[in-house]
Amino acid sequence: MLIQIPDMLSRETALALRARIIDAEWVDGNATSGPGSAMKKFNRQLPEESPAAQAAQQVVAQALGGNALFLSAALPHTIFPPLFNRYGEGETFGTHVDNAVRIHGGSGTRIRTDLSATLFLTDPEDYDGGELTIEGPFGQVSYKLPAGHMVLYPSSSLHRVTPVTRGERISCFFWMQSLVASAEARGMLFELDQSIQALTVRHGSTDAEVLRLTNVYHNLMRRWTQA
Ligand code: NI
């Protein structure tokens, strides 16, 4: 399931974030590569522990925690601290898979990567190329979203960033472990939750059928979550 989350950050906040990190010290993007990725990855990254990255991480983490669509779709258990990358002219990241398991920097625990996210911090007209292309059972889909918009996709997908041919693409990206490991189960819960929310608006939260469906949602969560 591919989910676009518009306005994860307002355009102003996204561009302000970009402006705040652009002059920080960036390093070779291979700092976080898994084996096999290094030969395909040509970009730069903000060092995870740098003050610039940590300040920016807080802005993103706060937005994630307050976004109902994101929470409904991802059902996050643990979110890997958001990272930031930039692709200048000629830079690219060839087709690759994200590591299945990563060490969570803060806690040192291992997290399973169920979902990957890219939050765009550059408006599409400011660069050419630099599309995020994702392959999966859904076919092949490319994203180049306005600053502040995010795409959520299964970490099990092959994906790439096509070469930037003009300008510079700066984005935030991160992984997360979901409470629900199965993408299929998570997708059904998302559909159900979205319908319940729409029905709640129409009929109120005390409506008997809304309550019944809400109960079903939570009972399915009990069945499927790995907390
Ligand atoms: Ni990746």
Residues whose N, C-alpha, C, O or C-beta is under 5 A from the ligand:
A	BS01	NI	D98
